[in-house]
Amino acid sequence: MSELKAFIIHLERSAQRRPQVERLRAALPCPSEILDATDGARLTPDELERAYVRQAQRPRYPFGLNRAEIGVFLSHRAAWRRIMAEGLDYALIFEDDAEIDAASFARTCALARETRKLWTYALAPSDKTRIRGEILAQGEGLALIRPENPPLRAIAQFVTAEAARKLLAVTEPFDRPIDTFLQMSWVTGVELLALTPSGVRDASAALGGSTIQARSKPLAHKLAREIGRPFYRAQVRLWHAFAKRP
């Protein structure tokens, strides 16, 4: 089995996040590489058209994606391609606002390695994310869980070459943000499991907030999202409950 490697997705012009990236690299129990993120602001109309199409899958995602969201998704696709190109059995993929407790995350990596035959994709969610579901394995105070409701926020993930291959095949083009797409095992053919408590923290607030959502939007837009979001998430829960498991 190849040595574990981590890819950290980082947008070069987000200079305020670079110190956090270096802290993350120093705390990791494995070699790491900074993967240049796709800058959505620089995508051409043709690139946008090839990458993204609205409402291609069910349940329909009710909102359009902005350039930053499209860039984030393309960055994850680049990480999946690297996993395959380098012949890795699996790798870690981090977003650049992830922060880890070194000792806790080392235990997460150990459980991932010990339970490798049980998963093809395992999310390492922020420790503030509460996950309920079937416990598949346990060790040193943490568990590999099959969630009742697939969590959001792809801040840190263990991704196998098998999962990378399947995800690349079904995301050209894509129709929703990366974390919501990963929830849809009935489309991806990749079951989302979770390792928790992972030792991962979300440092985005300390870094100035999200780089994806626009800072200001009209009130009508905000209200539409507040109304549409819970309805969409309810649909995802139903599909997840009744869809055939990969």
C-alpha positions as CSV (number, residue, x, y, z in Angstrom):
1,M,0.0,0.0,0.0
2,S,1.3,3.4,-0.9
3,E,2.2,6.0,1.8
4,L,-0.6,8.3,2.8
5,K,-0.4,11.7,1.2
6,A,-2.5,14.9,1.8
7,F,-3.5,17.4,-0.8
8,I,-4.4,20.9,0.5
9,I,-6.6,22.9,-1.9
10,H,-5.5,26.6,-1.7
11,L,-6.2,29.6,-3.8
12,E,-2.9,31.4,-4.3
13,R,-4.5,34.9,-4.1
14,S,-6.0,34.1,-0.7
15,A,-2.8,35.1,1.0
16,Q,-4.4,35.5,4.4
17,R,-5.0,31.8,4.5
18,R,-1.4,30.7,3.6
19,P,-0.2,30.7,7.3
20,Q,-3.1,28.4,8.2
21,V,-2.1,26.1,5.4
22,E,1.5,25.9,6.7
23,R,0.2,25.2,10.2
24,L,-1.9,22.4,8.8
25,R,1.0,20.9,7.0
26,A,3.2,21.0,10.1
27,A,0.6,19.2,12.1
28,L,-0.2,16.4,9.6
29,P,1.2,12.9,10.3
30,C,1.9,12.4,6.6
31,P,3.6,14.2,3.6
32,S,1.5,16.9,2.1
33,E,1.3,19.1,-1.0
34,I,-0.4,22.4,-1.7
35,L,-2.7,22.0,-4.7
36,D,-3.4,25.2,-6.5
37,A,-7.1,25.8,-6.5
38,T,-9.0,26.7,-9.6
39,D,-9.8,30.4,-9.6
40,G,-13.4,30.6,-10.5
41,A,-13.1,34.3,-11.3
42,R,-10.7,33.5,-14.1
43,L,-12.8,30.8,-15.8
44,T,-13.7,31.6,-19.4
45,P,-17.4,31.3,-20.5
46,D,-16.5,28.1,-22.4
47,E,-14.9,26.6,-19.3
48,L,-17.9,27.5,-17.2
49,E,-20.2,25.9,-19.7
50,R,-18.3,22.7,-19.9
51,A,-18.0,22.4,-16.1
52,Y,-21.5,23.3,-14.9
53,V,-25.1,22.7,-15.8
54,R,-28.1,23.5,-13.7
55,Q,-30.4,20.9,-12.2
56,A,-29.2,17.8,-14.0
57,Q,-29.8,15.4,-11.1
58,R,-32.6,14.7,-8.7
59,P,-33.5,16.0,-6.3
60,R,-33.1,19.3,-8.2
61,Y,-30.7,21.7,-6.6
62,P,-32.7,25.0,-6.4
63,F,-29.9,27.5,-6.6
64,G,-27.4,28.5,-9.2
65,L,-23.7,28.2,-8.5
66,N,-21.4,31.2,-8.5
67,R,-17.9,31.3,-10.0
68,A,-16.2,30.6,-6.6
69,E,-18.4,27.4,-6.1
70,I,-17.6,26.2,-9.5
71,G,-13.9,26.8,-8.9
72,V,-14.0,24.8,-5.6
73,F,-15.6,21.9,-7.3
74,L,-13.1,21.9,-10.1
75,S,-10.3,22.0,-7.5
76,H,-11.6,18.8,-5.9
77,R,-11.8,17.2,-9.3
78,A,-8.1,18.1,-9.8
79,A,-7.3,16.4,-6.5
80,W,-9.2,13.3,-7.5
81,R,-7.2,13.2,-10.8
82,R,-3.9,13.4,-8.8
83,I,-4.9,10.5,-6.6
84,M,-5.3,8.4,-9.7
85,A,-2.3,9.7,-11.5
86,E,0.0,9.0,-8.6
87,G,-1.3,5.5,-8.1
88,L,-2.4,6.2,-4.5
89,D,-4.6,3.7,-2.8
90,Y,-6.2,6.7,-1.0
91,A,-5.3,10.2,0.0
92,L,-6.4,13.0,2.2
93,I,-8.0,16.1,0.7
94,F,-8.2,19.3,2.7
95,E,-9.7,22.7,2.1
96,D,-7.5,25.5,3.3
97,D,-9.6,26.5,6.2
98,A,-9.1,23.2,8.0
99,E,-7.3,23.0,11.3
100,I,-6.4,19.9,13.1
101,D,-5.4,18.7,16.5
102,A,-2.3,16.7,15.6
103,A,-2.7,13.9,18.2
104,S,-6.5,13.4,17.6
105,F,-6.1,13.5,13.8
106,A,-3.3,10.9,13.9
107,R,-5.7,8.6,15.6
108,T,-8.3,9.3,12.8
109,C,-5.7,8.4,10.2
110,A,-4.9,5.2,12.1
111,L,-8.6,4.1,12.2
112,A,-8.9,5.0,8.5
113,R,-6.0,2.7,7.8
114,E,-7.2,-0.1,10.0
115,T,-10.7,0.0,8.5
116,R,-9.7,0.6,4.9
117,K,-11.7,-2.4,3.6
118,L,-14.9,-0.9,5.0
119,W,-14.9,2.4,3.1
120,T,-14.1,4.0,-0.3
121,Y,-14.9,7.6,0.8
122,A,-14.8,8.8,4.4
123,L,-15.5,12.3,5.5
124,A,-13.5,13.7,8.5
125,P,-16.0,16.4,9.5
126,S,-15.5,19.3,11.8
127,D,-15.7,18.3,15.4
128,K,-18.7,20.6,15.8
129,T,-20.6,18.4,13.3
130,R,-22.7,15.8,15.2
131,I,-23.2,12.6,13.3
132,R,-25.6,9.8,14.1
133,G,-25.8,6.5,12.4
134,E,-24.6,2.9,12.3
135,I,-21.2,2.4,13.9
136,L,-19.1,0.2,11.6
137,A,-15.9,0.2,13.6
138,Q,-14.5,1.9,16.7
139,G,-11.1,2.6,18.2
140,E,-9.5,5.0,20.6
141,G,-12.6,7.1,21.2
142,L,-13.6,7.5,17.6
143,A,-15.8,5.7,15.2
144,L,-16.4,5.0,11.5
145,I,-20.1,5.7,11.0
146,R,-22.6,5.2,8.2
147,P,-24.6,8.4,8.8
148,E,-28.4,8.5,9.0
149,N,-28.2,11.8,7.2
150,P,-25.1,12.5,5.1
151,P,-23.3,15.6,6.5
152,L,-22.2,18.7,4.6
153,R,-18.9,20.5,4.4
154,A,-16.1,18.6,2.6
155,I,-13.4,20.3,4.7
156,A,-11.3,17.1,5.1
157,Q,-11.8,13.7,3.4
158,F,-10.2,10.3,2.9
159,V,-10.7,9.5,-0.8
160,T,-9.7,6.2,-2.5
161,A,-8.7,5.8,-6.1
162,E,-11.9,3.9,-6.7
163,A,-14.0,6.7,-5.3
164,A,-11.9,9.3,-7.3
165,R,-12.5,7.4,-10.5
166,K,-16.3,7.1,-9.9
167,L,-16.6,10.8,-8.9
168,L,-14.7,12.0,-11.9
169,A,-17.0,10.0,-14.2
170,V,-20.2,11.5,-12.8
171,T,-19.1,15.1,-12.4
172,E,-18.5,16.3,-15.9
173,P,-20.5,18.4,-15.8
174,F,-21.8,18.9,-12.2
175,D,-24.9,20.7,-11.1
176,R,-24.4,21.7,-7.4
177,P,-21.7,22.4,-4.8
178,I,-19.1,19.8,-4.0
179,D,-20.4,18.9,-0.5
180,T,-24.1,18.5,-1.6
181,F,-23.0,16.4,-4.6
182,L,-21.1,14.1,-2.4
183,Q,-24.2,13.4,-0.3
184,M,-25.9,11.8,-3.4
185,S,-24.6,8.2,-3.2
186,W,-27.4,7.2,-5.6
187,V,-25.8,9.3,-8.3
188,T,-22.1,9.0,-7.4
189,G,-22.0,5.2,-6.6
190,V,-19.8,6.2,-3.6
191,E,-21.1,5.7,-0.1
192,L,-20.3,8.6,2.2
193,L,-19.1,7.4,5.6
194,A,-17.7,9.5,8.4
195,L,-14.8,9.3,10.9
196,T,-15.8,11.1,14.1
197,P,-14.7,12.8,16.2
198,S,-12.0,13.5,13.7
199,G,-9.8,16.1,15.3
200,V,-10.6,18.6,12.5
201,R,-11.8,22.1,13.2
202,D,-13.2,24.7,10.8
203,A,-11.0,27.8,11.0
204,S,-12.9,29.8,8.4
205,A,-14.3,32.3,10.9
206,A,-10.8,33.2,12.1
207,L,-9.7,33.6,8.5
208,G,-12.3,36.1,7.6
209,G,-15.2,33.8,6.7
210,S,-16.1,31.9,3.6
211,T,-14.5,32.6,0.3
212,I,-17.4,31.1,-1.6
213,Q,-20.5,33.1,-0.8
214,A,-20.8,36.7,-1.9
215,R,-20.7,39.2,1.0
216,S,-23.8,41.1,0.0
217,K,-27.0,39.9,-1.7
218,P,-30.5,41.4,-2.1
219,L,-32.9,40.6,0.6
220,A,-35.2,38.6,-1.8
221,H,-32.2,36.4,-2.7
222,K,-31.4,35.7,0.9
223,L,-35.0,34.9,1.7
224,A,-35.3,32.5,-1.2
225,R,-32.3,30.6,0.0
226,E,-33.6,30.5,3.6
227,I,-36.9,29.1,2.3
228,G,-35.4,26.7,-0.3
229,R,-32.5,25.3,1.7
230,P,-34.5,23.2,4.3
231,F,-36.9,22.0,1.6
232,Y,-34.0,20.7,-0.5
233,R,-32.3,19.1,2.5
234,A,-35.5,17.3,3.4
235,Q,-35.5,15.9,-0.1
236,V,-31.9,14.7,0.3
237,R,-32.7,13.0,3.5
238,L,-35.6,11.1,1.8
239,W,-33.5,10.1,-1.1
240,H,-30.7,9.0,1.2
241,A,-33.1,6.9,3.3
242,F,-34.7,5.0,0.4
243,A,-32.0,4.9,-2.3
244,K,-30.1,1.7,-3.0
245,R,-26.8,1.8,-1.2
246,P,-23.7,1.5,-3.5
